[in-house]
Amino acid sequence: MKEKRRVDFWTIVTCVLALIFLVFLVYPIGGLLKEAFVKDGAFSLDGFAEFFSKKHYYGTIGHSTMIGICVTVFSLLIGIPFSYFYTFYKLKGKKIIFVLCLLCTMSAPFIGAYAWILLMGNSGLITQALKLIGIKGVSIYGFGGIVFVQVLKLFPLVVIYMNGAFRDIDNTLLEAAESMGCKGVERFKRVIMGLTMPTILAAALLVFMRSFADFGTPVLIGRGYTTFPVLIYNEYLGENGSDFHFAAAISIIAVLVTAVIFIIQKVASNHFKFTINALHSIHPKETKGASGVLMNVFCYVTLALALLPQVYIINMSFRNYTNSILKPGYSLENYKKAIDKNLFRAMGNTLIVSFAALAIILVIAVLISYLVVRKNNFANNAIDTVSMMPYIMPGAVIGISLIIAFSRKPFSMTGTLAIMIIALAIRRMPFTSRSATAAMMKIPISVEEAALSLGAPKVSAFTKITIPMMSSGILSGAILSFVSIITEMSSGVILYNNSTITLTVGTYTCITSGIYGVAAVFATVTTVLTVICLIVYLKISKSEDMAL
């Protein structure tokens, strides 16, 4: 009799993961493509023709691209010097600076936009103060306001990424450059910038993608300056009902635009691709004289400006409001009203969706990282590539594709927490899978081989040896993913209903309804959850940089 051939465990894992991505990512994207190119049962380019026939539509590509470019440039102009001062000099309270940077970048972007409305809107605190001294016409609304708010939210990402890049520079290279007469600004431009260019390009891509895909900031303070994600939302939830065909068409255009940017960044990164090993790490210098004072002032003033919205939101949650009209005095009235507006339901939904999505992300990301590093083949690389697709997809696009795919029987899930969990798991998967792969690559294969040689089953070697060895990197990445899930809005605002409302969506609906005090409460609770996650992150991780 022939001996039955046992199916390898990792082959089964590959098949299961392939099935998951086919059902929950490839199938919805296929449905989106079908919806974009098929109308009334026939092939049609009407959606694309309509988009490019009206400047109101195709102009939004230019709006989003221009905002993304400006935000990226200003974030780099602020973030690179900030990180340089932080890494190369002994600034006062470096740990505080690092914590504040994390807090800035982990907060929801639209909360900052809402806070700046309260500060610099038509009746904002700063606007009124400026009017008293004769300065009029200052407003947070429009193109300038969007760029301003997004830069304050995204420049800390550049700082955190560049911290690692600067620390990877070998100090002997800098000393050699200095000995050859290359000093000061010239050394910074020719040596330091050259050595960190791959990280600069990676950080620039991340900032651009986040800016381009941001829905919350432009929808709140755009005031006629419509961006691409806002257009997708408006056309999907138009006054005359949902137009899936047109929404799907412009969603495809959004994916193509971001894909082009992604490819350009990859080509540029490959041009600067090299490896560097810092045998002699950077030793921060003491800050002296006027230059030292200016460095500290630059860092702390920038962070204070970036954190001002969050502090002000917490303050405003206790102020007396009648809808959008601010009244004198403080009370807990907003919190009482927020409870009536389903605050506890929103908190519960947020935690359920976040933990469930995070659990899915962790399991799949760890499995993908193992398959890519240890079982490298075409099928596993294909799964890894497909899992990265949401990286170049705005949240609204993912939301619409899931609704198209799962709005009919037998897969009807619209209006449920399940579809929101799937959307968030898909959307945040790429970041965690990349960090898990990076952690996996640092584990010597000899450790697993030793366990197998001693008779340990493959599954036991993986769960009891490999996973614990990469646990620190997984956990720190998981907490950052958890925060990004809590503060996600662009896909949630497409998918939610009253029973599945989350904190971020609750904040948005209250702002659009003009109930500013209650919106401040929802935003404050979101910020508190973010701070708790940050504390846990700092307890687990000792790192002061991130990897893309």
N, C-alpha and C positions, 0 to 999 in steps of 0.2 A: 504494500500500500504506500502511496505517495504521502509524504509528510505535508501537513497543511502549512502553507506559508503564512506566518504571522504578519499582520499589517503594522508597520512602524507607528508608534504613538505620534511622532511629529508629522507624519504624513496625514494622519487624521486631523491634527490641529490645522495644517495647511488647508485641507478641504473645508473644514468648518469655518475658518476665517474667510476663505474665498466666498463661501455661501453667504456669510453675514454681509460682506461688502457688496456682493452682487444684489442682495435684496434691499439693503438700506442705503446704498450710495449709487451704484451703477444703475439700478432700476429707476430710482427717482430722477437721476440726471437724464436717462433715456426718455422718461416721460416728459421731462422739461423740453428736450429736443423735439420730441414728437409734437408737443403743444405749440412750439415755436414755428414749426415748418408745416403743420397740417391744420387746415381749417375747413370745417364742414366736410370732412372725409377726403379732402384733396390736398395735394401739395400746394403750399401757399407761402409767399414772401411778403404778404400784406403787412404783417407786423413790423418787419424791417423797413419796408417802404414808407410806412407811416412815420416811423421813428426818424428816418433821415429826410423826410419831407418838411419837417417843422423845426425851426431853430430852437423853439422852446424845449424840444426833446433832445436833439443831438448836441445842443449847447451844454447840457448837463455833464457830458463827458469832459468837455473843456473845463467846466467849473470844478469838478471833482479832481481832475488831473492837476489843474493849477493850484488848488488848495493842497493836494498831496505833495507837490513839488515844493511849494513855499514852506509848508510845515516841516518837510524833511530837511530842507536847507537850514532853516532857523533852529531846528532841533539839534542838528550837527554843530552849528555855530555856537550854540550854548553848551551842549552836552560834551563835546570833545575838550574844550578848555576846562570845563568843570571837572571832568574825570582826570585830566592831566594834573591839575592842582591837587586833587584828592590823592592821586597815586604817587606823585613825585615830591610832595611836600607834607610836612606834619601840620595839618590844619587843626584848629581847635575843635575838639569834640567830633572826631572822625566817625565814631560809631553812631553818634546822633545824626550826622549827615547821611550815612548809609541807610539808617532806619527811615528817615524822612523821605529819601529818594524812593525807597520801596513803597512807602505809604502813598506817595504821589502817583506812582505808576500802577498801583493795585486798585485805585479807586475808579468808579464808573465815570467815563468821560462826560456823559450827559448831566451828571450831578454838578460837575464844574460849570457846565453851560447854564444850568438853572441858577446856580449861585451867582454867576456873573450877570444874569438878568436882574436879580435882586440888588446887585451892587451897581451895575452900569446900564440898566434898562432905562426906559423913559422916565420912571419914577424911582430909580435906584438911589442908594445911599450916596455913592460917589458922584453920580450925575447931579443930584441935588446940591451936594457940597460945592461942586465946580460952578454951578449956576450962581451960587451966593457970591463967588469971587469974580463973576463976569465971564466965565468960560462956558460957552454954549455949543451945542452941536456934537458933543462927545457921546458916542453910542456903541454898545457892544454888538449891535445887529449888523448883518451883512458879511461880506467876504473877510474884511479885516478882523471882525469879531471871531469868526470861525477859526481862522488861522491862529489868532492869539490864544484862544481857549485850548485848541488841540496841541499847540507847541508846549504850553505849560503842563499838559497831561503826558506828552510823549517824550520830551527831552530826557526825563530820568531813565527811560529805556536805553538811550544812547550812553548815558553815564554808566549804567550797570554793565552793559556789554563791553564798553571800552575799558572798564576797570581791569577785567581779565586780560584784555589784549595788551595793555600797558605793562601789566605785571609779568607777562610772558617774554618781554624784551630782555635780552642779555645785556647787563650793564657794561660788559667789556666792549660791546659794539658802540655804545655811546661814548665811552672813554676813548676808543680809537678814533672816532669822528672828531672829538674835541682836540685830540693830539694833532690832527691834520688841519686844524684851524676852523673846523665847522662847529660853530657855537651858537647858543641862543636860539633866536627865531629860525635861523638858517638850518640848524641841526634838527629842530622840530619839524620843519617842512620836508627836508630831504631824507632824514633817517627815520624819525619816529613815525611820521605819517606814512612813509613807504612800508615800514614793517607792520603797521596795523591796518593797512588798506583792506584786506579781506574782511576784517571785523567791521570796519566802517561801512563797507558795501552791504554786509549782512544787516547791520543795524539800520541803514538807510532804507533797505527793502522792507523791513518789519515796520518802520515808522510810516512809510508810504502806504503799505497795505492797510494798516490800521486807520490811517487818515482817510484813505479812499473809501473804505468800507464803513466808516462811521456814519450811523444814522441819527443818533440822538442829538449831537451837537448842531448839525445843520438844520434839523427839523425844528429845533427850539429857537435858534437865533439867526437862521438864514434870512428870514423876512423877504422872500422874493428871489434870493440867490439859491436856486434849487440845485441840489447835487444829485448824482446818479442814484444812490441808495434811496433818497427821499422820493425821487421820481418813480422808482420801482414800487415803493410802498403806496404812493398816491394812485398809481395806475391800477395796482392790484385791488386796492380798496377805494375805488373811485365812487363818486356820487351816484353814478348810474349802475352800480354793481360791479362785480369782479370781471375783468377782462383777462382771462387766463392766457389767451393767445398773444396779446400785446405784451403783457407782463412777462411771459416766458421769452418772447423775442428779445426784449431789452435785458433780461437776465442773462441770456446767452452772450449778448454784446458785453455785458459787465465782466463775465468770465474771460472772454477773449482779451479785453483790455488789460486786466490784471495778469493774465497769462503772458502777454507780451512783455509787461514790466518785469515779471518774474524771470523770463528767459534772458532779457537784457542784463539783469543783475547777475544771473548765473554765468553768462559769457564774460562779463567784466570780472567776476570773482575768479574764474579759471585763468584769466590773464595775469592775475596777481597771486596765483596759488603757489604756496611754498610752506615748508615746515620750519619751525624755530623752537629751540629748546633752551630755556633760560638756566644755564649752569650757575650764573651769578645774577641773582635777582636784584631788582631795583631797591635801593635804600633811600627812603624819603628824607629830604633835607629839612632843616629847620627853616621856618618862615621868619624873615627879618625885615625890619624897616617898613617903608611905605608899601613896597610890593607885597609883603606878607599880609599887611592889613587889607589891601585891595583884594587879594585872593580870598580871604575869609569873608569879606563883605560881599563879594560877587556870589559866592556859594550860598551864604545864608540869606541874602536878600532875594535871590532867585527862588530858593526853596520856600521862603515866606510867602512870596507872591503865588507860587504854585499851590500852597496849602491854604491860602486865605479862603477860597471857596468852601472847603470842607468845614473849617472852623466857623465860618459865617452861617452855613446851613444849620449846624447844630444850634447855634444861637437863635436863628429864626424859627426853629421848631418850637421854641418856648414863647415866642412873641404872640401877641393877640392879633388875630386876623378876622376880617369878615370877607370871606372868599379871597380876592386878590388885593383887598384894601388893608393896609397895615394900620393897626390901632396902638395906642400907648399901652405900655405895661407888659408884664410876663405872666404866664399861667400854663396849666397843663391841658387847656381846652383843645389844642390841636391834637394831642394824644388821644383824648376822649373821642374826638371826631374821627380820627384815624382808625380806632377800634371799630367804630360803626361802618367804616369804609373797608372792612375786611382786612385789617392789618395782620391779625393773627393767621388768617387763611393764607395771606400772601407770604408770611414768614414760613408757615408750614410747607406750602408748595415750593418755596425757594429751597428749603433744606432738603425736602424729598427729592426734587429734581436734581439738585446739586450733588447729593451723595450718591444717588442712583447713577447719574451720568459719570461721576468720577470713578465709581466701582467698575463700570463698563470700560472706561478709558484705561484704567490701570491694568486690568486683566488683558485686554487686547494689545495694549502698548508693550507690555512685558513679553507676551508671546511673539509679537512681530519682531521685537528687538533680538530675541533668541534665534528666530528663524533666519533673520538677515545676517547675523554675525556667525552663527554656528552651522546653519543649514543653507548656505548661500546657493540658490539655484534660480532658474527663470521664474518659476511659480511664486516663490517667496519674494523675489524682487518686484514682481508684478503687484503683489498684495501691498507691499511697502509703498510703491508708487501710487497706487489707487488711494491708499489711506492718506496721502499727502494732498490729494485734489482739493479738499476743503480749504487748504492754506491760501489758495488764490480765488476763493469764492466768498463774496459778501454774505453776511448772515441772512439777509432778506432773500437771496437766491436759494439758499438751502431751505428756508422756510417754505417758499413757494413750491419748490420741487417736491418736498415731502407732502404738501397738501394735494398736489396733482396726483402723486403716486398712491396716497393712502386715504383718499376721500371717498372711495367706493368699496363696496363689499367685494371680496371677503376680507380686505385689509383696511377697513374703515377705522381710522384712529384720530380723525380730526376732532378737536375739542377735548382731548384727553391729555393727562400728564405724560402718557407714554410717548406721544409724538414730540413733546417738548424735550423729554429725556434723550430721545434718539437724535434730535437736532443738535442739542448741546454736546452730546458725545461725539458726533461726527465733526462738529465745528472745532472742538478743542483737542481732537485726537492727534493732529500732526505735531503739536508742540511737545506733548508728553512722550510720543513714540520716538521723537528725536532725542530727547534727554535720556530715555530708557536705553536707546541704542548706544549712546555715548557711554553710559555707565556699563553696559554689557561689554563693550570693546576693551574696557580696562581690566576685565577679569580674565586671568590666564586660563586657557583651556585645560592645562595640566591639572588644575584643581578638580575639575569634573572627571577627567580621565582617571585620576587617583581613586575617586569615589566609586567609579564604575568597575575598576580593577579589583576593588575589595568586595564586589558583589552587590552594590547598591543599584536598584532599578533606575532606569533613566528618569522617570517621573520624580522619584525620591531625590535623586541628585540635583534635579532642577529646583524642586520646591524647598529642599532643606539646606542646600549649599549655595546654588547660584543666586536665587532671589534674596536670601539674607545678605549676601555680599554686595548686592547692588541696591539694598534697601534705603540707604541714606540718600542716594541720588533720586530714587523713585519717590520717596516721601516728600522731599523738598520740592520736586517738580509737581507732585500731586497737590500740594498746598497752593502753589501758584496757579495751577489749573483750576482748583476749587474756587479761588477768588475770581478768576476770569469767567467762570460759569455763573457765579453769584451776580456779577456786574453785567452780564450779557443782556442785551435788549433787542438788537436788530432782528434776530430770528424770532425771539419770544413775542414781539409786538405783532408779528404776522400770525402766530399760532395760538395765542391765548384766547380764552373767553372768561367770563366772570368767575367760573368755578376753578380755573387753572391760573389765575392771576398770580404773578410773582412780585417781589419788592420793586424791582426796576420798572416793570410794566405798570405797577401801581403808582409809582412816582410820576411816570410819563402821563398816565391818564388823569391824574390830579392836576398836573401842570396845564394840560390842554383844556381841562375843565375850569381853570382859573381858581382852584382851591389851593393856594400857595402854602398855607400853613400846614395842611395835611400832607402835601407833597414833601415839605421839609421833614416831616416825621418819617415818612417812608425812606427818604434819602439818608436820614440820620441813622436809622436802624441798619440800612445797608452798609454805611460807613463803620458802624460798631462791629458788624460781622467781619468786615474787611480787617479791622484792627486786631480782632481776636485771631484771625487766620495769620496775620503778620507776626503776632507774638509766638504762635505755635511754630511758624516757619523759622524764626530766629532761634528757637530752642533746639530745633532739629538740625538746621543747616548753619555752618560756620562760613559759608561762601559769601563773597562780596562781588560776584559776577555771575553772568548767565551765559549759556552756550546756545547757539541757534541750531 
